[in-house]
């Protein structure tokens, strides 16, 4: 049976479903949802938008009233996990800076 391939294909990325999962995960991190964005202590830290099969993300570099944004695109489940990990790291950093 040398020719048998038992690899399991990954589930296709559905941006709409992934957006709902991301929002749920961000609320679990105690971020406040405001429209298409999320806030910490009344300051915008993240904005999400559906964009033709992907999710456009703007993530604040620092916690401030007028943030500078880092832009990312979530096109896969791996990108989604990386974004959540990055948000966790930044939240920890912002807590230490306070």
C-alpha positions as CSV (number, residue, x, y, z in Angstrom):
1,X,0.0,0.0,0.0
2,X,2.8,2.4,-0.8
3,X,0.6,4.6,-2.9
4,X,-2.0,5.3,-0.3
5,X,-2.2,8.9,0.8
6,X,-4.0,9.4,4.1
7,X,-3.5,13.2,4.3
8,X,-6.5,15.1,5.3
9,X,-7.3,18.3,3.4
10,X,-7.7,21.4,5.5
11,X,-11.2,22.8,5.7
12,X,-11.7,25.7,3.2
13,X,-11.4,29.2,4.7
14,X,-14.7,31.0,5.0
15,X,-14.1,34.6,5.7
16,X,-17.6,35.3,7.1
17,X,-17.3,32.4,9.6
18,X,-13.8,33.3,10.5
19,X,-14.8,36.9,11.2
20,X,-17.4,35.6,13.7
21,X,-14.8,33.4,15.4
22,X,-12.4,36.3,15.6
23,X,-14.9,38.6,17.2
24,X,-15.8,35.9,19.7
25,X,-12.1,35.4,20.6
26,X,-11.5,39.1,20.9
27,X,-14.5,39.5,23.3
28,X,-13.1,36.6,25.3
29,X,-9.9,38.7,25.6
30,X,-12.0,41.4,27.3
31,X,-12.0,43.8,24.3
32,X,-15.0,46.0,23.9
33,X,-16.7,45.8,20.5
34,X,-17.6,49.1,18.9
35,X,-19.0,48.8,15.4
36,X,-16.4,47.1,13.2
37,X,-13.7,47.7,15.8
38,X,-12.6,46.8,19.3
39,X,-11.4,49.0,22.1
40,X,-9.4,48.9,25.3
41,X,-10.2,51.5,27.9
42,X,-12.1,53.5,25.3
43,X,-9.2,53.5,22.9
44,X,-9.4,51.8,19.5
45,X,-7.0,48.9,19.1
46,X,-8.4,46.8,16.3
47,X,-10.6,47.1,13.2
48,X,-11.9,44.3,11.1
49,X,-13.5,44.3,7.6
50,X,-14.5,41.6,5.2
51,X,-12.6,41.9,1.9
52,X,-13.4,39.4,-0.9
53,X,-12.7,36.1,0.8
54,X,-10.4,37.5,3.4
55,X,-10.4,39.8,6.4
56,X,-8.7,43.1,6.4
57,X,-7.2,44.0,9.8
58,X,-5.9,47.2,11.3
59,X,-4.1,46.6,14.6
60,X,-2.8,49.5,16.8
61,X,0.9,49.7,17.4
62,X,0.4,51.5,20.7
63,X,-2.6,52.2,23.0
64,X,-3.4,55.8,22.2
65,X,-6.4,58.0,21.3
66,X,-5.1,58.3,17.7
67,X,-3.3,55.0,17.0
68,X,-0.9,54.2,14.2
69,X,-2.1,51.1,12.5
70,X,-0.3,47.9,11.4
71,X,-2.3,46.3,8.5
72,X,-2.7,42.6,8.1
73,X,-4.8,40.3,5.9
74,X,-6.3,37.1,7.3
75,X,-6.6,34.6,4.4
76,X,-6.4,31.3,6.3
77,X,-6.9,29.6,9.6
78,X,-3.2,29.9,10.3
79,X,-3.4,33.7,9.8
80,X,-6.3,33.8,12.1
81,X,-4.4,32.1,14.9
82,X,-1.4,34.3,14.3
83,X,-3.6,37.4,14.6
84,X,-5.1,36.3,17.9
85,X,-1.6,35.5,19.3
86,X,-0.4,38.9,18.2
87,X,-3.3,40.6,19.9
88,X,-2.6,38.7,23.1
89,X,1.1,39.8,23.0
90,X,0.1,43.5,22.4
91,X,-2.4,43.4,25.2
92,X,0.2,42.1,27.6
93,X,2.7,44.7,26.5
94,X,0.1,47.5,26.9
95,X,-0.8,46.3,30.4
96,X,2.9,46.4,31.4
97,X,3.3,49.9,30.0
98,X,0.4,51.2,32.1
